[in-house]
Structures are given as C-alpha cells and as structure tokens.
Amino acid sequence: MFSFSSQFSDGENSYRLIAALFLRLLAIIYFMAFFSLSFQITGLVGEQGILPLSPWLDSLLSEMGGSAFVYFPMLFWFEQSDFFLQAVAWSGCVVSISLLLNIWPRLSLILLFIFYLSLVKAGQTFMNFQWDGLLLEAGFLAIFLRPDSRILILLFRWLLFRLRFMSGISKLVMGDPSWLGMTALIYYFETQPLPHVGAWYFDNLPQILLIAATVLVLIIEIIVPFMMFLPRRYRLIAAWATLALQVLIMLSSNHNWFNFLTIALCLFLFDDKAVRRIVPGGLERWLTMSWAQRLQNPRARRSVAASYLLAGVVTLGGILSIHKLVTNRSLGTVADTLQDILQQWHIVNTYHVFPTMTTRQIELKIEGSIDGINWKEYEFIHRPNALSKAPTIVFPHHPRLDWMMWFVPFHPRFLPWFDAFLQTLLENSAQVTALLKDNPFKDQAPRYLRVNAWHYEFTSPAEREQTGNWWKRSYLGPFYPLPGKYRIAP
C-alpha cells in the first residue's frame, strides 16, 4: 500500500508528514459529511421523503436500461429502504473513524468513496453540490496516495488548481455583470444561500473596500493558481493566499466543510519542512510512525503503473472540463462521453463556485391551513426568518433543505422538487417535517397551502442600533410554483 519508508523529495523537502496529515484531515471531513447527512437522508429521499429513491430508480431503469448502472453507480440499486439509507450514512461515520485511527486505511478509503458516491447519486438534486464532487475526487485520489510519488503530489495540486482556477474564470466567461463590473461582493454577503452573523458585518463594510475585495478574489482565483506549479517559494505564496481567502469565506459564510477540504488540499503546496514548524514533534512521530507501520507497499511497480494511468485519466478529464467551461464547445463524441462518465463517477468534476451573483435575498414562506382561514407558518431551522434573530452559524453542518430553498425563486428547474416538497407537507410526512424547525400540524395534516415571497435585506448599523433587528423585509406577493398540482389556497 502506501510506502512511507521512502520519501519523495522536492529538493531537501519530503511529503511524508504532509500525506499522513492530509489523510487524517480527510477522515475528519468525511465524518462531517456523513454525520451531517445521516439525520437528513430519509427526509430527502427516503420512502416518505421529498424525492423517494425507489420510484426514481425504477424510472431510470425504464428509460436507460442497463446503462443506468454505469451512469448512476450506487449501492442502492440493491436496496432502497430507509434503514439501508441510514445504514450507509452511519457506516460512513464508522469507517471515517477507522481511517482516522489508521485501521485498514486503504480499505477504509475505498469504502468511504463507495459509500459517499452512493449517497451522492441517491440524493439526486439535494446532493448535487460541487463540494460533494470535490470530496469524492479528493477521496478517490487519496486511495492511491503515496508521499514518495511525484505524480500523486502533482495530481492533488492539479485538483486544487482546477478548483480555484475554474471557480474564478467561470465568473468572467459566464458574463455576470456584477463580476465583470467588480461589484459582486456588494451583493454577495446579503444574498448568499445561507448567510451567518459574520455576513452582516462584511455587508456593512464601505463599498469601495468591497469592490477592491472583488478584484482581489478574482486575482486569487485566476492568477494565483498558476503559482501552484512553480518553485517552492511561489507555491507557498499561492498556499497562503488561498488559505487566507478560505478563512475570510468562513468568517462570512456557511459553506459546511467545503472550506476545510480546500484548506486540506492546500497542504500539498507545502512540504514537511514547512509544516513541521507548526506540528509538535510528538504528534509528527505519532502520525508518521502509525502510517509507516500500517501502510507498506509490497507492489511498488504495480502502484507506479497505476499512478501513471490515473494521472493520464485525471489530467485529460481536467483539461476537457476546463475547455468546455471556457469555450462552451464540445471536443467530439468520444471526449464528451469520457468526460460524462468521469463526472458521473465524480473522478473528475467541473467547478464553478458562484459564477453568477443574485442581487436580492428572496425568502419563501410556506403556510398551511385546515380551514382556509387560519394559517400557520412552516419555519426552516436556519433560513432568515425573525428580523431580530441573528443569522446562524451552522458549518460544518450542511442543512440541505435550507440550502435548496434559496434556489427555488431564481431557477425554474428546481420547481419540481419544491412541488414534491409541498406535497409531502400536505401528507404530513414525519421524515420531511423533521427537517423543519417545527411541525405546526402535528395532530392533523393541513388541507391547504400557500407560499408568499419576501425580500430580505440586512439592516444598516444605524437601523440595527435603533430597532435591534439584523434584517428588514418587504412583501413581494404570492408565489405559485406549479399551479394546480397541489391544493393551494387562491
């Protein structure tokens, strides 16, 4: 397996400690992801969930035949029960701890990839986030990681490069006026999917500072990534610039474990000599000795051959994804098929974090009624609601229903799942209402639903001092996603 007795050297610097530390961090991040999902998965895609898994798989088989197994790889082809969904999520937690403790690490990495890939495919639109793909891509590379392999170290840098560069260049090639006009951060902190209390403070910074910060973000995301392949001095600059941006994002945004994973990937821009300064000697001995004892590689030649094959596939897939993002053009049927399969298995992904910027925070308020006269509101746990309540800090947790609600007013393609969500509220599904702050209809299901749209804005410091409110809002009117498909009051 991994060989820590030999060291890949870049000058005088090895990557033995870097590799051991990264895999421990990856285990923690995997645990965060699985644990966060374990309480949500049945409400999202369980038997009584918003998008039940079993009928969806039946429709895939009917439409695609045997190719469905190739394009939608998951364990849930064999079993779709709520018990099995939760069993896979909790098994992921257990195996994450196994990896952290260095128990069967290679097997642990393989199982973690299989479990999380299965949950991502089963989760449908609720698991279609770029950080889910990033975790799988990093986890797949980690299966082959050896600190004496120049190829694997470069592949992790290539992954970090694509994540940062594609996130930056997409902001320009998609023609968003706020990014092109360098005003994106004037809107971002208020209008992001799930702001926390730090966003209020950033939003109230002087506009000239926010414009300058927008320019700086584009520089860090588009220009700095190229430094990741330069000599050590420049790589360290790229690492610290990327780390600084990730810390600022965490201070202003709820992005679950995404920023932690990006920070972990930055380790491969350092080397043991750089990291050893902040890692106590005892911890270093424990980390590297443990890995050295457990992870030996008796088949070095086979491992090297696998690394070359992996490098070819990942590099080609990454180039294809960048080309398609930048040019929006195909390179032919074979290339498109390869890219599609790699993306379906999340071995190579396309990244474009916030390529367009919304300029308003629109909140949908769902209300139910038994008689059509008296209405009670369904409150989400983490979405903006009471004006006096500070936006909550939830990372590294990822409340997927709360996140997905942000997309509904802006993107019509999300209306079908929202309609299904409303249907489950009319059925009073216990699994779905458990995803909300409270169920106002515990004893009897509502007969009617209505949805109203509100425009939420952060208060200014003066307004907050006067009213004590973090938010102010104005009524936009009723919201009718798919009229006639459920019992909604006129």
C-alpha positions in Angstrom: 0.0 0.0 0.0 1.4 3.4 0.9 5.2 3.4 1.4 6.4 5.8 4.0 9.8 4.3 4.3 10.9 6.0 1.1 10.4 9.7 0.6 9.6 11.7 -2.5 11.9 14.7 -2.3 11.5 18.1 -3.8 14.9 19.4 -3.2 15.5 18.7 0.5 11.8 18.5 1.4 9.8 15.3 1.8 6.0 14.8 1.9 5.8 12.1 4.4 4.2 14.2 7.1 2.0 16.1 4.5 0.5 12.8 3.3 -0.2 11.5 6.8 -1.7 14.8 7.9 -3.9 15.1 4.8 -5.4 11.6 5.2 -6.2 12.4 8.9 -7.9 15.6 7.9 -9.7 13.8 5.1 -11.1 11.3 7.6 -12.4 14.1 9.7 -14.1 15.8 6.7 -15.6 12.5 5.6 -17.0 12.1 9.1 -18.5 15.6 9.0 -20.2 14.9 5.6 -21.6 11.5 6.6 -22.7 12.7 10.1 -24.5 15.8 8.7 -26.3 13.6 6.1 -27.3 10.8 8.5 -30.1 12.9 10.0 -31.4 14.2 6.7 -31.2 11.5 4.1 -34.6 9.8 4.8 -36.4 13.1 4.8 -34.8 14.0 1.5 -35.0 10.7 -0.5 -36.5 8.1 1.9 -39.7 6.1 1.5 -41.8 9.1 2.7 -39.2 11.7 1.7 -39.4 14.6 -0.8 -37.9 12.6 -3.7 -38.3 8.9 -2.8 -35.5 6.9 -4.1 -37.3 3.7 -5.2 -39.6 5.1 -7.9 -36.8 7.3 -9.2 -34.5 4.2 -9.7 -37.4 2.4 -11.5 -37.8 5.3 -13.9 -34.0 5.3 -14.6 -34.1 1.6 -15.4 -37.1 2.1 -17.6 -35.5 5.0 -19.6 -31.9 3.9 -19.7 -31.8 0.2 -19.3 -28.5 -1.3 -18.2 -26.6 1.9 -18.8 -28.3 3.3 -15.7 -25.9 1.2 -13.6 -22.9 2.9 -15.3 -24.1 6.5 -15.1 -25.7 6.2 -11.7 -23.3 4.0 -9.6 -24.6 3.3 -6.1 -25.3 0.6 -3.6 -28.9 1.4 -3.5 -29.7 -0.5 -6.7 -29.9 -3.5 -4.3 -31.9 -1.9 -1.5 -33.8 1.4 -1.1 -35.2 1.2 2.4 -34.9 4.0 4.9 -32.9 1.6 7.1 -30.3 1.0 4.4 -30.0 4.7 3.6 -29.2 5.5 7.2 -27.0 2.4 7.5 -24.8 3.6 4.7 -24.6 7.1 6.2 -23.7 5.7 9.7 -21.3 3.2 8.2 -19.5 6.1 6.6 -19.1 7.7 10.0 -17.7 4.5 11.4 -15.2 3.9 8.6 -14.2 7.6 8.8 -13.1 6.9 12.4 -11.4 3.8 11.2 -9.3 5.9 8.7 -8.6 8.5 11.4 -7.2 5.7 13.7 -5.3 4.1 10.8 -7.3 0.8 10.8 -7.2 -0.8 7.4 -6.6 2.6 5.8 -6.6 1.5 2.1 -9.8 -0.4 2.6 -11.3 2.5 4.6 -10.6 4.9 1.7 -12.2 2.6 -0.8 -15.3 2.1 1.3 -15.6 5.8 2.1 -15.6 6.5 -1.7 -18.2 3.9 -2.4 -20.5 4.9 0.5 -20.4 8.6 -0.3 -20.7 8.1 -4.1 -23.8 6.0 -3.4 -25.3 8.7 -1.2 -24.5 11.5 -3.7 -26.2 9.6 -6.5 -29.2 8.6 -4.4 -29.6 12.2 -3.1 -30.4 13.5 -6.5 -30.7 17.3 -6.6 -30.1 17.5 -2.8 -26.6 16.1 -3.3 -25.7 17.9 -6.5 -23.3 20.3 -4.9 -19.8 21.0 -6.1 -18.3 20.2 -2.7 -19.8 16.7 -2.8 -18.0 16.1 -6.1 -14.8 17.7 -4.6 -14.8 15.3 -1.6 -15.3 12.3 -3.9 -12.5 13.4 -6.3 -10.1 14.1 -3.4 -11.1 10.8 -1.8 -10.5 8.9 -5.0 -7.0 10.3 -5.4 -6.3 9.5 -1.7 -6.8 5.8 -2.4 -3.6 5.9 -4.5 -1.7 8.4 -2.3 2.0 7.7 -1.6 4.2 10.5 -0.4 7.1 9.2 -2.5 5.1 9.6 -5.7 5.7 12.8 -7.5 2.7 12.0 -9.7 0.2 11.9 -6.8 1.5 15.1 -5.2 1.1 16.8 -8.6 -2.4 15.4 -9.1 -3.5 16.9 -5.8 -2.1 20.2 -6.9 -3.8 19.8 -10.2 -7.1 19.2 -8.3 -6.6 22.4 -6.2 -5.6 24.3 -9.3 -8.8 23.3 -11.2 -11.0 24.1 -8.2 -9.6 27.6 -7.8 -9.0 28.5 -11.5 -12.3 27.2 -12.8 -14.2 29.0 -9.9 -12.5 32.2 -10.9 -12.6 32.0 -14.7 -16.3 31.0 -14.7 -17.1 34.3 -13.1 -15.9 36.0 -16.2 -16.8 33.6 -19.0 -20.4 33.5 -17.9 -20.7 37.2 -18.3 -22.2 38.0 -15.0 -22.5 41.9 -14.8 -21.6 42.1 -11.1 -18.4 40.1 -11.5 -17.5 42.0 -14.7 -18.3 45.3 -13.0 -16.4 44.3 -9.9 -19.4 44.8 -7.6 -20.2 41.2 -6.8 -19.2 41.4 -3.1 -21.5 44.4 -2.6 -24.4 41.9 -3.0 -22.8 38.5 -2.0 -22.8 38.7 1.8 -26.5 39.6 1.9 -27.8 37.4 -0.9 -25.7 34.2 -0.4 -27.7 31.0 0.1 -27.2 30.8 3.9 -25.5 33.8 5.5 -24.4 33.8 9.1 -23.9 36.6 11.5 -20.5 37.5 10.1 -22.0 38.3 6.8 -23.9 41.2 8.3 -20.6 42.8 9.3 -19.0 42.2 5.9 -22.0 43.6 4.1 -21.8 46.8 6.0 -18.2 47.5 5.0 -17.6 50.5 2.8 -18.4 49.8 -0.9 -15.0 50.9 -2.1 -13.5 48.2 0.1 -16.0 45.5 -1.2 -15.1 46.5 -4.8 -11.4 46.1 -4.1 -12.1 42.8 -2.4 -13.9 41.6 -5.5 -10.8 42.4 -7.6 -8.6 40.6 -5.1 -10.9 37.5 -5.2 -10.6 37.3 -9.0 -6.8 37.6 -8.7 -6.5 34.9 -6.1 -8.8 32.6 -8.1 -7.5 33.2 -11.6 -3.8 34.2 -11.4 -2.6 32.7 -8.2 -3.4 29.1 -9.1 -0.7 29.1 -11.8 1.8 29.6 -9.0 0.9 26.2 -7.6 3.2 24.6 -10.2 6.1 27.0 -9.8 9.2 26.5 -7.5 8.7 26.2 -3.7 8.7 29.9 -2.9 5.8 30.7 -5.3 3.9 27.6 -4.2 4.0 28.8 -0.6 2.7 32.2 -1.7 -0.2 30.5 -3.5 -0.9 28.4 -0.5 -1.1 31.3 2.0 -3.2 33.4 -0.4 -5.7 30.5 -0.9 -5.8 29.8 2.8 -6.4 33.5 3.6 -9.3 33.6 1.2 -10.8 30.4 2.7 -10.6 31.9 6.2 -12.4 35.0 5.1 -15.1 32.9 3.5 -15.6 31.0 6.7 -15.9 34.3 8.6 -18.7 35.4 6.4 -20.5 32.3 5.0 -21.9 29.0 5.9 -20.2 26.6 3.4 -20.3 23.4 5.5 -17.0 21.5 5.3 -16.1 22.9 1.8 -13.6 25.4 3.1 -12.0 22.8 5.4 -11.5 20.5 2.4 -9.9 23.3 0.3 -7.6 24.1 3.2 -6.6 20.4 3.5 -5.8 20.3 -0.2 -3.5 23.3 0.3 -1.3 21.0 2.3 0.2 19.7 -1.0 1.5 23.2 -1.8 3.7 22.9 1.4 6.2 20.2 2.3 7.3 18.5 5.5 9.9 21.2 6.2 7.2 24.0 6.1 4.6 22.1 8.1 7.0 20.7 10.7 7.3 24.2 12.2 3.7 24.1 13.4 3.3 20.4 14.1 4.7 19.3 17.5 7.4 16.6 17.3 5.4 14.1 19.3 2.4 14.5 17.0 4.6 14.1 13.9 6.1 10.9 15.3 2.7 9.5 16.1 1.3 10.4 12.7 4.2 9.1 10.5 5.1 6.1 12.7 1.5 5.0 12.6 1.3 5.3 8.8 4.7 3.7 8.3 3.7 0.7 10.3 0.4 0.2 8.7 0.8 1.3 5.1 3.5 -0.6 3.4 3.5 -1.2 -0.4 4.8 -4.6 -1.4 3.8 -4.0 -5.0 5.6 -0.8 -5.8 5.9 -1.3 -9.6 2.2 -2.0 -9.9 1.5 1.1 -7.8 3.6 3.2 -10.1 1.9 1.9 -13.2 -1.5 2.7 -11.6 -0.3 6.2 -10.8 0.7 6.9 -14.4 -2.7 5.6 -15.6 -4.5 7.6 -13.0 -2.5 10.7 -14.0 -3.4 10.3 -17.6 -7.1 10.0 -17.0 -7.4 12.7 -14.4 -5.3 15.2 -16.4 -7.2 14.6 -19.6 -10.5 14.8 -17.8 -9.5 18.0 -16.2 -8.4 19.6 -19.4 -11.6 18.6 -21.1 -13.7 20.1 -18.3 -11.7 23.4 -18.4 -12.0 23.6 -22.2 -15.8 23.0 -22.1 -16.3 25.6 -19.3 -14.2 28.3 -21.1 -15.4 27.7 -24.7 -18.8 26.1 -24.1 -17.9 23.8 -27.0 -17.6 20.1 -27.5 -14.4 18.2 -28.5 -16.3 15.4 -30.0 -18.5 12.4 -29.0 -15.6 10.3 -27.5 -14.3 13.2 -25.4 -17.8 14.1 -24.3 -18.6 10.5 -23.3 -15.3 10.2 -21.3 -16.0 13.5 -19.5 -19.5 12.5 -18.8 -18.6 9.2 -17.3 -15.8 10.7 -15.2 -18.2 13.3 -13.9 -20.9 10.8 -13.1 -18.4 8.8 -11.1 -17.1 12.1 -9.6 -13.5 11.1 -10.5 -13.1 14.5 -12.4 -15.5 17.3 -11.8 -16.3 20.8 -13.1 -16.1 23.6 -10.6 -17.7 27.0 -10.9 -18.4 28.4 -7.5 -20.8 31.4 -7.6 -20.2 32.2 -11.3 -23.3 34.5 -11.2 -24.4 36.7 -8.4 -28.0 37.3 -7.3 -28.8 40.8 -6.1 -31.8 40.0 -3.8 -32.3 37.6 -0.9 -35.8 36.3 -1.6 -37.4 34.1 1.1 -40.3 31.9 0.5 -42.7 31.5 3.4 -44.9 28.4 3.4 -48.1 28.4 5.3 -50.7 25.7 5.9 -54.3 25.8 6.9 -57.0 23.3 7.8 -60.0 25.6 7.2 -58.5 28.1 4.7 -59.0 30.9 7.3 -56.4 30.3 10.0 -52.9 29.9 8.7 -49.7 28.6 10.4 -46.2 29.0 9.0 -43.6 26.3 8.5 -40.3 27.6 9.7 -37.0 26.5 8.4 -34.2 25.9 11.0 -31.5 28.1 9.5 -33.1 30.3 6.9 -33.7 34.0 7.6 -37.0 34.4 9.5 -37.5 36.6 12.6 -36.0 40.0 11.8 -34.4 40.2 15.3 -32.7 36.8 15.1 -29.0 36.8 14.2 -28.2 34.7 11.2 -26.9 31.3 12.5 -23.5 29.7 12.1 -24.0 26.1 11.0 -20.8 25.0 9.3 -19.5 22.3 9.1 -23.1 21.0 9.1 -24.9 21.2 5.7 -28.7 21.7 6.1 -29.5 20.6 2.5 -33.2 21.5 2.5 -32.5 25.0 3.8 -29.8 25.5 1.2 -32.0 24.2 -1.7 -34.8 26.6 -0.7 -32.6 29.5 -1.8 -32.5 28.3 -5.4 -36.3 28.0 -5.9 -37.2 31.7 -6.6 -34.3 32.1 -9.1 -34.1 28.8 -11.1 -37.2 27.2 -12.6 -35.5 23.8 -12.8 -35.8 23.5 -9.1 -39.6 23.9 -9.1 -40.4 20.2 -9.5 -38.7 19.2 -6.2 -40.3 22.1 -4.5 -43.7 20.9 -5.7 -42.9 17.5 -4.3 -41.9 19.1 -1.0 -45.2 20.8 -0.8 -47.0 17.5 -1.5 -45.2 15.9 1.5 -46.3 18.7 3.7 -49.9 18.0 2.7 -49.3 14.4 3.6 -47.7 15.4 6.9 -44.7 13.2 6.3 -42.8 12.9 9.6 -39.5 12.4 7.9 -39.9 15.7 6.0 -41.3 17.8 8.8 -38.3 16.6 10.9 -36.1 18.7 8.6 -38.0 21.9 9.7 -37.9 23.9 12.9 -41.3 22.6 14.0 -44.4 21.0 12.5 -47.4 23.3 13.2 -49.7 20.5 12.2 -48.7 17.6 14.4 -52.2 16.3 15.0 -53.8 16.8 11.7 -52.4 17.4 8.2 -53.2 20.8 6.5 -55.8 20.9 3.7 -54.4 24.0 2.1 -51.0 25.5 1.5 -49.9 29.0 0.3 -46.5 30.4 -0.4 -45.5 34.0 -0.1 -42.3 35.7 -1.3 -40.4 38.3 0.8 -37.4 40.4 0.0 -35.0 40.3 3.0 -32.2 42.9 3.4 -29.6 43.4 6.1 -30.1 46.4 8.2 -27.5 49.1 8.4 -25.6 49.7 11.7 -27.9 52.7 12.4 -31.1 50.7 11.8 -29.9 47.8 13.9 -29.0 50.2 16.8 -32.5 51.7 16.6 -34.5 48.5 16.1 -32.3 45.7 17.3 -33.0 43.9 14.0 -30.5 42.2 11.8 -32.9 42.1 8.9 -35.6 44.2 7.3 -38.1 42.8 4.7 -40.7 43.8 2.2 -43.6 41.7 0.8 -43.3 40.7 -2.8 -46.5 38.8 -3.2 -47.8 35.2 -3.6 -45.6 32.6 -5.1 -47.2 29.9 -7.3 -44.6 27.4 -8.4 -46.7 24.8 -10.3 -50.3 25.8 -10.1 -52.9 23.1 -9.9 -50.6 20.3 -8.9 -51.5 20.5 -5.2 -54.1 22.0 -3.0 -53.1 25.6 -2.6 -55.3 28.4 -1.4 -56.1 31.1 -4.0 
